[in-house]
Amino acid sequence: MITIQAHQFIHDRLGPGCTIQKISGDASFRTYYRVFLPDKRSVVFMDAPPDKENSHPFVDIATFLTTHDVPVPHILHTDLDQGFLLIEDFGDLTFLEAVKQGEDALRLYTHAVEDLLKLQATPNDGRCIAHQRPYDRTLLSNEFALFTDWYLPGIVKQTVTDEDRETFRTCFDRIIEQVLQQPVVLVHRDYHSRNLMWTGDQVGIIDFQDAVMGPITYDLASLLRDCYVAWDVAFRDEISKIWLRGANQRLGYCPDPITFSRDFNYMALQRNLKAVGIFGRLSLRDGKHGYLNDIPRTMEYVRETLLCYPELAPLGELLVKYRVMAQ
């Protein structure tokens, strides 16, 4: 339920006569409401409790991206001491729902790639908090640990032996070593079908507050090895080619096919295993169990990728041994 303080904030900024309607949240502690003005226009009210969510990065990154014409919500009003924000309303239609409703997936994802390239091409000029946040070895390792520390013991009820834990670590280090060789750009970090809105003619990008400077293929891997929707290989290849043409022209990234495939696949492995760990933590710690339904799809991506890289066979063997992946 919306608080008296939130009502007062909305009233003071938008005036009387507004109606407020709760809309669905995300995997965080933030709560969202749609505020209808008397003239029927709408904005979104975000309630992010300061003791649980730091909204400063959201505002900082949104301001930076808006300056560079990346389609994120405009910030209209804030009271960060209370965790209150009024932002532009992109509507309710995510890419996930738009595709289900029959929208042309190629059209949507071509737009998504164009806007991703805009984001990646923004200057690393120190004017954004994300520029001080590297996607480094420590962060990548900590994300891998979500899988072994939360998902395996908590969801699968498997106790990993010390020997196998060391093998996991060796495999994870191999993947990390590979992805850290990639060029570094601004990384959204959750660029997928639930965080891309479709307004009918353009994309609206949300949930960017965790952006960092990291591997160039990360967001493309997030988009095409999406935990929430499975695309066939032909579609993924077509979108990859569109991105590669743009990345060559705008980012100077022009790898040979084998290098790109390895860059992309190793990055997707890291992201997908991290996601499974996060889904486990959301269930165990936060009581959000729905994400567990997306794990089979995510692990199928992992299985598909591991088949292509014999040097990662020990990782595949462990995933089968601990009953998290089909043989």
C-alpha positions in Angstrom: 0.0 0.0 0.0 1.3 3.5 -0.9 2.3 5.5 2.2 1.0 8.9 3.3 4.5 10.3 2.6 4.4 9.0 -1.0 0.9 10.5 -1.5 2.2 13.8 -0.3 5.2 13.7 -2.5 3.0 13.0 -5.6 0.5 15.7 -4.6 3.2 18.3 -4.1 4.8 17.7 -7.5 1.8 16.9 -9.7 -1.0 18.7 -8.0 -4.5 17.4 -7.0 -6.7 15.1 -8.9 -4.3 12.3 -9.7 -5.2 8.7 -9.4 -2.6 6.0 -8.4 -2.5 2.4 -9.5 0.0 -0.2 -8.5 2.0 -1.9 -11.2 4.1 -5.0 -11.1 7.6 -4.8 -9.5 10.8 -6.5 -10.3 13.4 -8.7 -8.5 14.4 -5.8 -6.2 12.8 -4.1 -3.2 11.4 -1.3 -5.4 7.7 -0.8 -5.8 6.1 0.9 -8.8 2.9 2.8 -9.3 1.3 4.5 -12.3 0.0 8.0 -11.6 -2.7 9.3 -13.9 -2.9 13.0 -14.2 -6.3 14.7 -14.7 -5.6 15.2 -18.4 -5.1 11.4 -18.7 -1.3 11.5 -19.2 0.6 9.2 -16.9 3.9 9.0 -15.1 5.5 6.3 -13.0 6.2 6.7 -9.3 9.0 4.6 -8.0 9.2 3.9 -4.3 12.7 2.6 -3.4 13.2 2.4 0.4 16.6 4.0 1.1 17.5 1.3 3.6 17.2 -1.3 0.9 17.8 0.5 -2.4 20.2 3.2 -3.3 18.5 5.4 -6.0 21.4 7.7 -6.6 22.9 5.4 -9.3 19.6 5.2 -11.1 19.3 9.0 -11.3 23.0 9.5 -12.2 23.0 6.9 -15.0 19.6 8.0 -16.4 20.8 11.6 -16.6 24.0 10.5 -18.4 22.2 8.2 -20.9 19.5 10.8 -21.6 22.3 13.2 -22.5 23.5 10.8 -25.2 20.0 10.0 -26.6 19.8 6.5 -25.1 16.0 5.9 -24.5 15.8 5.6 -20.8 13.0 7.2 -18.7 13.4 11.0 -18.1 13.6 11.8 -14.4 10.8 14.2 -13.6 11.0 14.7 -9.8 13.0 13.1 -6.9 13.3 13.0 -3.2 16.1 10.5 -2.7 16.2 10.9 1.1 12.8 9.1 1.0 13.6 7.0 -2.1 10.8 8.6 -4.2 11.1 9.2 -7.9 8.6 10.3 -10.6 9.8 9.2 -14.0 8.6 8.9 -17.6 6.1 6.2 -18.3 7.0 3.7 -21.0 3.8 1.7 -20.5 3.4 -2.0 -19.7 4.5 -3.8 -22.9 7.8 -5.5 -22.4 9.5 -7.2 -25.3 8.6 -10.5 -23.8 4.9 -9.6 -24.0 5.1 -7.8 -27.3 6.5 -10.9 -29.0 3.8 -13.1 -27.4 1.2 -10.7 -28.8 2.6 -11.1 -32.3 4.9 -8.1 -32.8 7.6 -8.7 -35.3 10.6 -10.0 -33.3 13.1 -9.0 -35.9 11.9 -5.5 -36.0 11.9 -5.2 -32.2 15.4 -6.7 -31.7 16.9 -4.7 -34.5 15.7 -1.6 -32.6 17.1 -3.1 -29.4 20.5 -3.6 -31.0 20.6 -0.1 -32.4 19.9 1.3 -28.9 22.4 -1.1 -27.3 25.0 0.3 -29.7 24.1 3.8 -28.6 24.6 2.8 -25.0 27.9 1.1 -25.7 29.2 4.1 -27.8 28.7 6.6 -25.0 32.0 8.2 -23.9 33.9 6.9 -20.9 34.4 10.5 -19.7 34.0 10.0 -15.9 30.6 11.7 -15.9 28.7 8.7 -14.9 28.9 6.6 -11.8 29.2 3.4 -13.9 32.5 4.7 -15.2 34.0 4.0 -11.8 32.5 0.5 -11.5 34.7 -2.1 -13.4 33.3 -5.5 -14.2 36.6 -7.0 -12.9 37.8 -10.4 -11.8 36.5 -10.0 -8.3 33.0 -9.1 -9.4 32.9 -11.9 -12.0 34.1 -14.4 -9.4 31.6 -13.2 -6.8 28.8 -13.7 -9.4 29.9 -17.3 -10.2 29.9 -18.0 -6.4 26.1 -17.3 -6.4 25.7 -20.6 -8.3 27.8 -22.7 -5.9 26.9 -20.9 -2.7 23.1 -20.5 -3.2 21.7 -22.6 -6.0 23.6 -25.9 -5.5 23.2 -26.2 -1.7 19.9 -24.3 -1.3 17.8 -25.4 -4.3 19.3 -28.6 -5.5 20.3 -29.7 -2.0 23.8 -30.7 -3.1 26.9 -30.5 -0.9 29.9 -29.7 -3.1 33.1 -31.5 -2.1 36.3 -29.5 -1.6 37.8 -31.2 -4.7 34.8 -30.4 -6.9 34.7 -26.8 -5.5 38.3 -26.4 -6.7 37.4 -27.7 -10.1 34.5 -25.3 -10.3 36.8 -22.5 -9.4 39.4 -23.5 -12.1 36.7 -23.6 -14.8 35.2 -20.3 -13.7 38.7 -18.8 -13.7 39.2 -20.0 -17.3 36.0 -18.3 -18.4 36.8 -15.1 -16.5 40.3 -15.0 -18.1 38.7 -15.2 -21.5 36.0 -12.5 -21.0 38.5 -10.1 -19.5 40.4 -10.0 -22.8 37.4 -8.4 -24.5 37.2 -4.6 -25.2 35.5 -2.7 -22.4 32.3 -0.6 -22.9 29.4 0.6 -20.8 27.4 -2.5 -19.8 23.7 -2.3 -18.9 24.0 -5.6 -17.1 20.4 -6.8 -17.5 19.6 -6.0 -21.2 16.8 -8.6 -21.8 13.2 -9.0 -22.8 11.8 -7.9 -19.4 13.8 -4.7 -19.2 13.1 -3.6 -22.7 9.7 -1.9 -23.2 8.0 -1.4 -26.6 6.0 1.8 -27.0 4.8 1.0 -30.5 7.6 2.6 -32.4 10.6 2.7 -30.1 12.4 1.0 -27.3 12.3 2.1 -23.7 15.2 0.8 -21.6 14.7 0.3 -17.8 16.6 -1.3 -14.9 20.0 0.1 -15.8 21.1 1.2 -12.3 23.6 -1.6 -11.9 25.5 -0.5 -15.1 29.3 -1.1 -15.1 32.3 -0.9 -17.5 32.7 -4.4 -18.8 33.1 -6.9 -21.7 31.7 -5.7 -25.0 29.6 -8.9 -25.6 27.9 -8.9 -22.2 24.7 -7.2 -23.1 24.4 -9.0 -26.4 24.7 -12.3 -24.6 22.0 -11.1 -22.1 19.7 -10.2 -25.0 20.1 -13.4 -27.1 20.7 -16.0 -24.3 17.7 -14.5 -22.4 16.6 -16.5 -19.4 13.0 -15.6 -20.1 12.6 -16.4 -23.8 14.4 -18.9 -26.1 15.3 -17.9 -29.6 16.4 -20.4 -32.3 20.0 -20.3 -33.5 19.0 -18.7 -36.9 17.4 -15.7 -35.1 20.3 -15.3 -32.7 22.8 -15.4 -35.6 20.9 -12.8 -37.5 20.7 -10.4 -34.6 24.4 -11.0 -33.8 25.3 -10.1 -37.4 23.3 -6.9 -37.1 25.1 -6.0 -33.9 28.5 -7.0 -35.3 28.1 -4.6 -38.3 27.2 -1.8 -35.9 30.0 -2.7 -33.5 32.5 -2.6 -36.3 31.4 0.8 -37.5 30.7 2.5 -34.1 32.9 0.7 -31.6 35.8 -0.5 -33.7 35.1 -4.1 -32.7 35.8 -6.4 -35.7 36.8 -9.9 -34.5 37.1 -12.9 -36.7 34.2 -15.3 -36.4 36.0 -17.8 -34.1 37.0 -15.0 -31.7 33.6 -13.5 -31.6 31.9 -16.9 -31.0 34.3 -17.6 -28.1 33.9 -14.1 -26.7 30.1 -14.3 -26.9 29.7 -17.9 -25.7 32.1 -17.6 -22.7 30.3 -14.4 -21.7 26.9 -16.1 -22.0 28.1 -19.0 -19.8 29.1 -16.6 -17.1 25.9 -14.6 -17.2 23.6 -17.7 -17.4 25.3 -19.4 -14.4 25.2 -16.2 -12.5 21.5 -15.8 -13.3 20.7 -19.3 -12.0 22.5 -18.4 -8.7 20.5 -15.2 -8.4 17.3 -17.1 -9.1 18.2 -19.5 -6.3 18.9 -16.6 -3.9 15.7 -14.8 -4.8 13.8 -17.9 -3.9 15.7 -18.7 -0.7 16.3 -15.3 0.7 13.4 -13.2 -0.7 10.6 -15.7 -1.1 10.4 -15.0 -4.9 10.0 -18.5 -6.2 8.7 -17.7 -9.8 12.2 -17.3 -11.2 12.9 -21.0 -10.6 10.7 -21.7 -13.6 13.3 -20.0 -15.8 16.2 -22.2 -14.7 15.6 -25.1 -17.2 15.7 -22.8 -20.1 18.8 -21.1 -18.8 20.6 -24.3 -18.1 19.8 -25.5 -21.6 21.8 -22.5 -22.9 24.7 -23.6 -20.7 24.5 -27.2 -22.0 24.4 -26.1 -25.6 27.5 -23.9 -25.1 29.6 -26.4 -23.2 29.2 -28.9 -26.0 31.2 -26.6 -28.2 34.3 -26.2 -25.9 36.1 -29.4 -24.9 38.4 -27.4 -22.6 35.3 -26.8 -20.4 34.3 -30.5 -20.2 35.1 -30.7 -16.5 32.5 -28.0 -15.8 29.9 -29.9 -17.8 30.7 -33.1 -15.9 30.2 -31.4 -12.6 26.9 -29.9 -13.6 25.7 -33.3 -14.6 27.1 -34.9 -11.4 25.2 -32.4 -9.2 22.0 -32.9 -11.2 21.7 -29.3 -12.5 22.1 -30.1 -16.2 21.1 -33.0 -18.5 23.9 -35.1 -20.0 
